[in-house]
Amino acid sequence: MESEALKYVGAGLATLGMIGAGIGVGNVFGNFLNGALRNPSAAGSQIGNLFVGAALAEALGILAFVLGILILNS
Amino acid sequence: MADPIHQFEIHKVVDLSQFSFALPGTSYVVDPSITNSVVSMMAAVALFTVVFGAVTARPQVVPGRFQAVGEMLFGLIDGLVSSIIGHDGRKYFPYIFALFLFVLGMNLIGLFLVFTATSQLAVTATLGLMTIVLVLIVGFAKNGVGFFKLFVPSGVPWLVLPLIIPIEIISFLLRPVTLALRLFGNMMGGHVALKVFAGFIAGAVGMAAAGSGLMGGFVGALSLGGVVALTALEFLVAFLQAFVFAVLACIYLNDVVNLGHGH
């Protein structure tokens, strides 16, 4: 295969890292909902923590995405 | 299909002449031209200067609709700073609030106009670097050499310390990197997705023009729905990323302000 074609394959493979971010963000929101339904009165105060957790999990997926873009434009 | 990366290109709006200055060793060329990125940032600053000027122009005890928006934004960050940093946090409120409004302004302007300044890594990296330099300055000013206790978590057996300390140092140094990349990646990714779906509509129009009207109409309607839904999502992301940036800046400041004694 040409190296140009392999670049596209590599960029595609790099974005596979976003699978993990998807699982992570799903976990964060799923567990929040789980806890929030058990104790709805405490849920409101934890919204900030929820979004920080989601952002931290998402950041790693974004790293994979940026890597993909970098490979594509290298 | 149109190139979805094309929207991130920087071009000069007002051309100013370059100048150069020399420091010992190397000489630097500075190009102070006003680019579309600079215009977008200026618009963000102007937007919130005007909005908050108007909000506080005729304050009333019972806020009207417009004043309530300003008070809500103020109260959001005020509550954030005091709940994360504690009562020492009031000193850092102006920085966090300015950071939040600046990022929020750039994100929102990117959704209305053609250019998003936060989709430039140079802009987000500068904001991330500014935050971490502030953390370093506050850390050393408040704790002196005790700042290095940040890398030695309490309650850890000393046998594993040689392993923990490098990890802590690396994670500290990665903070501005992830701070910058999160905002940059979110904004760029969202806008690329928007443009890709918009490109599908153009493709569907081409399909309809070529004869297959039913299929073209179906694909076009589906893509248009996608664009509308994604735009709504992007508004949420624009606010959320500005908020997350402010929260993380607070958390990093809290690490050095309340070093060694939680709160």
Interface residues (C-beta under 8 A of the other chain):
Chain A: G48 F51 V52 A55 E58 A59 I62 L63 F65 V66 I69
Chain B: L80 S83 T178 L181 R182 F184 G185 N186 M188 G189 L240 Q241 F243 V244 V247 L248 I251
